[in-house]
Amino acid sequence: MKKILRKIISLLRFLKYLDKGGVMTVTISQLPANQELLDKVCVVTGGAVGLGSYITHRLLTSGATVIMISSSEKHINEALEKENSDRLFGYVWNLNNITDINGHLKKICEQTPQNRIDAWINNAAFVSDSADDIGGNSTEIFDKTFDLNVRSLFFVSEAVCEYFKYNNIQGKIVNISSRSSALLEPKPYHLSKYTVNGITMALAKKYMANGIYINAIGVGMLPIGINETDITLNAYNSQTASKRFVLPEEVAELVQFLLDNRGNSIIGQIIFCDGGDNL
């Protein structure tokens, strides 16, 4: 009887997804962690939750020491407990406040035994469900979006580059952009990520002579956050060119590739990990 019920439930789930447009399964093959980032210190903004937590986990498995930046001490403590690693640290910083960036960088360095930073991942971002319209009363959303996604990212990134330059560190920065940056739609989030792409190329050109490598990843629709979906049941997504969600593990793998020595010839690029949505 139980076997019959399980088959009925499975059939009902299958029919539900057919009604949505299709069924898609995804198999992810990740390279085994081989300590590619051993002794490297990587900072991940927004590294305690969402996509940031996947990036944090991947960097830890690659041997890196990781500092998660978050405005929420609660999120940091939960991530520290989950990962349970002596190479993981948290730093509370509301990135909208950029009055003393160098002071924050000094304190972040002091968190780790290495007392330095080798890589910086700009993952933290503001996105609102109401960001579909930039007219009317949405100037507040526009300002919030650009304050974190553009203003903070630019000034923090420039300060990090100057830190690398001053300390003769061949550092790397990876900016988490979005498929939205290629859509050229007049929406705050889309415009902010388009600007992030420009910042990426401009800073890469300015600092590459100092051995500082900067790139961005245009991330597609993920099954987390506002798109929360159980992809073990179905990874189908009718809104994407490939008809499936991009998995956070895929993005984290690409971040790691850009940070280790295999990515040293990639400079100032916007690499889309979006299933072809930018085409």
MARLO-124250 format. One line per 3 residues: their letters; for each residue x, y, z of C-alpha. Coordinates in steps of 0.001 Angstrom, whole numbers, plus 524288, in hexadecimal, padded with zeros to 5 digits. Layout:
N
a = X Y Z; ...
This chain:
279
mkk = 80000 80000 80000; 80AFE 80979 80371; 811BF 806AF 7F66E
ilr = 8052D 809B1 7EF1C; 80373 81686 7F68E; 81184 81A7E 7F383
kii = 80F50 817C4 7E519; 802C1 81FC1 7E533; 809A2 82B2A 7EBF3
sll = 814D4 82A97 7E22A; 80B35 82A7A 7D6D8; 803DA 83631 7DC64
rfl = 8108D 83DB9 7DDCE; 81448 83A5A 7CFE7; 8071C 83F00 7CABD
kyl = 8084F 84B97 7D2A4; 81547 84ECA 7CC48; 81043 84B2E 7BED4
dkg = 80585 85528 7C104; 81022 85F51 7C3CC; 81654 85C7A 7B6B0
gvm = 81FF6 85177 7B84B; 828E7 84931 7C08E; 8378F 84B27 7C199
tvt = 8419C 843AD 7C96A; 84F60 848B2 7CB90; 85BD2 84184 7CEDD
isq = 86733 84992 7D3F3; 874EF 8442D 7D353; 87E0F 84C0C 7DBDB
lpa = 88CAD 84A80 7DBBF; 891F2 844C2 7E862; 8979B 84EDC 7F193
nqe = 8A65C 84E68 7F022; 8AA5E 85998 7F905; 8ABD4 862DB 7ED6F
lld = 8AA2D 86E8D 7F67E; 8B230 8696E 801D9; 8B6A4 8748B 80ABF
kvc = 8AF16 87E9F 802BE; 8A633 88802 80A20; 89960 88AB2 8032D
vvt = 88EF0 8946C 80740; 880EC 891F0 802F5; 87718 89CE5 804D3
gga = 869C1 89756 807DB; 870FC 88AA6 80A15; 86858 88512 814C1
vgl = 85BB8 882DD 80D2F; 85694 87FF7 7FF8E; 86053 87F16 7F474
gsy = 86ACE 8848C 7FD6D; 869E4 878BC 80659; 86C6F 86FA6 7FACB
ith = 87846 877B7 7F6D6; 87D36 87793 804D3; 87BCB 868D2 80591
rll = 882D4 8667E 7F8A5; 88E3A 86F3A 7FC66; 88F87 8683D 80970
tsg = 89016 85B10 802AE; 89AE9 86099 7FA0A; 8A36B 86394 805C4
atv = 8A0D9 87218 8071A; 89EDD 879D6 81375; 891EC 880F5 811C1
imi = 88C3F 88D15 8180B; 87DA5 88EED 8164A; 878BA 89CE5 816AA
sss = 86AA9 89EFA 81AB8; 86298 8A96C 8214F; 85C30 89E7A 82931
ekh = 863C0 89887 8346F; 85929 88E21 83545; 85BA9 889AF 82747
ine = 86A3F 8894D 829CA; 868B9 88115 8360F; 85FB1 8778C 82F1B
ale = 8696A 87612 823E8; 874CE 87432 82D4F; 86D57 86984 8344D
ken = 8696A 862DC 8279A; 87702 8629B 82181; 87E20 8600A 82E5C
sdr = 88B5F 863AE 828BF; 896F3 86A08 82F78; 899E1 870DE 8228F
lfg = 88CE7 87816 8224A; 88AD5 88566 82880; 87FEF 88F61 828BD
yvw = 88042 89E1A 82844; 87462 8A6AE 82ABB; 873EE 8B24A 8217A
nln = 86887 8B974 81B6C; 86EB1 8BBFD 80E30; 8661B 8C7CE 80BE0
nit = 86EEF 8CE8C 815C0; 87BC2 8D12B 80EAD; 880ED 8DC53 8170E
din = 88CC8 8D48A 81BC7; 88F97 8C9DA 811E1; 89E19 8C90C 81512
ghl = 89ADE 8C795 82371; 891FB 8BC21 8202D; 89C5B 8B5E5 81790
kki = 8A629 8B6C3 822B4; 89CB2 8B03B 82C20; 89969 8A5AB 82229
ceq = 8A7DE 8A287 82079; 8A954 8A171 82F28; 89ECF 896D3 82F5B
tpq = 8A7ED 88CCB 82937; 8B529 886D4 82CC0; 8BA70 88B4F 81F77
nri = 8B6D9 89980 8227E; 8B435 89C95 81433; 8AA50 89BA3 8091A
daw = 8AD20 8948D 7FC47; 89FD4 894C3 7F5AB; 8931A 89C2E 7F6B7
inn = 885D6 8978A 7F1C9; 87B6C 8A21C 7F08D; 86F44 899D2 7F22B
aaf = 8668D 8A220 7FAF5; 85BB0 8A8F4 7F382; 84E6F 8AF33 7F55A
vsd = 84306 8AA78 7ED36; 834C4 8ADC0 7EF2E; 82885 8A7A2 7E9AA
sad = 8240C 8B593 7E756; 82FC7 8B8B8 7DED2; 827F3 8B61D 7D275
dig = 8243E 8C462 7D167; 82D5F 8D004 7D2C2; 822A0 8DA0B 7D134
gns = 818CD 8DF53 7DAD3; 81CCB 8DDAB 7E90D; 82801 8D41B 7E6C4
tei = 8335D 8DDA6 7E86D; 835B0 8D7CF 7F5EC; 8378B 8CA49 7EFE7
fdk = 84062 8CFF6 7E574; 848DD 8D67A 7EFCD; 8497B 8CA45 7F855
tfd = 84D3B 8C202 7ECA8; 8580E 8CAF4 7E800; 85D2D 8CDD3 7F5AD
lnv = 86103 8BFAA 7F7F0; 8623C 8B9F0 7EA4C; 86A0B 8C52B 7E459
rsl = 86E9E 8CFBB 7EDC9; 8736B 8C68B 7F863; 878E1 8BC96 7EED2
ffv = 880BD 8C6E5 7E788; 886E0 8CDB7 7F325; 88981 8C11F 7FA9E
sea = 88F79 8BABE 7EE89; 8983E 8C65F 7EBFD; 89CC6 8C64D 7FA2C
vce = 89F90 8B7B1 7F950; 8A76E 8B9E3 7ECDB; 8AF61 8C47E 7F383
yfk = 8B187 8BB3E 7FEFA; 8B67E 8B0C2 7F599; 8BF29 8BAA4 7EE9C
ynn = 8C4ED 8C074 7FB07; 8C7F2 8B30C 800C1; 8CCE6 8AD62 7F3DE
iqg = 8C26F 8A2D1 7F3DF; 8BE56 89CFA 7E6E6; 8B04B 89D10 7EB45
kiv = 8A3BE 899A3 7E468; 89609 89F1B 7E491; 889EC 89833 7DF84
nis = 87D7D 8A03C 7DE4B; 870A8 898E5 7DE33; 868E4 89F19 7D33A
srs = 85C76 899ED 7CD07; 8561A 89572 7C07E; 84DCA 8A193 7C281
sal = 85972 8A9FD 7BEAD; 8581A 8A54A 7B09D; 8497C 8A7A8 7AF85
lep = 84AA2 8B686 7AEA2; 83DB9 8B8E6 7B562; 83B14 8C595 7BCFD
kpy = 83A3A 8BF19 7CA50; 842C2 8C285 7D603; 8488C 8B4FB 7D7F2
hls = 84B40 8B319 7C970; 851AC 8C068 7C84F; 859BD 8BE61 7D492
kyt = 85F58 8B198 7CF8B; 8621B 8B7A6 7C242; 869EA 8C1E2 7C9A4
vng = 870F2 8B742 7D14A; 875A1 8B1BC 7C44C; 87B20 8BF05 7C0AD
itm = 881D3 8C07F 7CDD2; 887C1 8B2FE 7CC24; 88DE4 8B64B 7BF10
ala = 8925C 8C3E1 7C333; 89919 8BF65 7CFAF; 89EE9 8B38B 7C8C8
kky = 8A51F 8BC7F 7BEB9; 8AA2F 8C5C4 7C935; 8B051 8BB96 7D21A
man = 8B468 8B023 7C974; 8C22E 8B5B9 7C83A; 8C329 8B3C5 7D6F4
giy = 8BFEB 8A551 7D5B1; 8B20E 8A76B 7DAAB; 8A7EB 89F9D 7D322
ina = 89993 8A389 7D319; 88E3F 89C7C 7CC8E; 87F93 89B33 7CDE4
igv = 875F1 89002 7CCD4; 868A3 892AB 7C6D5; 8605E 88939 7CEA7
gml = 853B2 883A9 7C94E; 84754 8804F 7D0B0; 84A7B 87871 7DCDD
pig = 840FF 86F7B 7E427; 84385 876E8 7F0CE; 83EB5 8837D 7F6F7
ine = 832A1 888FD 7F045; 8331C 87D95 7E68E; 833C1 87323 7F132
tdi = 831A3 86600 7EA83; 83485 857E8 7EDF5; 83C79 853E6 7E212
tln = 83D47 845E2 7E6D9; 82F30 84514 7E24B; 83078 84D5B 7D615
ayn = 83A8C 85724 7D111; 831DF 85BAD 7C5CB; 83073 86A51 7C40A
sqt = 82860 86F77 7B8B7; 82E1D 87D38 7BA32; 83BED 87975 7B61F
ask = 841E6 87651 7A8DF; 846C2 86909 7AD6B; 839C9 8663A 7B420
rfv = 84032 86372 7C11E; 84561 86A7A 7CD14; 853B9 86D85 7CEA9
lpe = 858AC 866B0 7DACF; 8602F 86E43 7E53C; 86A71 86379 7E53A
eva = 86D5F 8669D 7D6FC; 86FC4 874DB 7DA3F; 87829 8717D 7E618
elv = 8807C 86886 7DD9F; 882CF 873A8 7D403; 88677 87D04 7DEFC
qfl = 890A2 87367 7E3CC; 89612 871AC 7D60C; 897D4 88058 7D47B
ldn = 89EB0 88154 7E1A0; 8A8AB 8768B 7DFEF; 8B407 87688 7D658
rgn = 8AC17 8707A 7CB55; 8A526 87D74 7C976; 8B123 88620 7C8B7
sii = 8AF62 8896B 7BA48; 8A144 88DC5 7BC2E; 8A0F2 89C5A 7BEFB
gqi = 895EA 8A635 7BE06; 88C0A 89C69 7B8F4; 87D77 89AFA 7BB74
ifc = 87B49 88C55 7BB4B; 86D01 888B5 7BA4E; 868D2 87C9F 7C1B0
dgg = 85A8B 87D9B 7BDC7; 85748 872AB 7B471; 857E8 87B98 7A8A1
dnl = 84E70 88616 7AD38; 857C0 89117 7A95C; 857F8 88CE6 79AFA
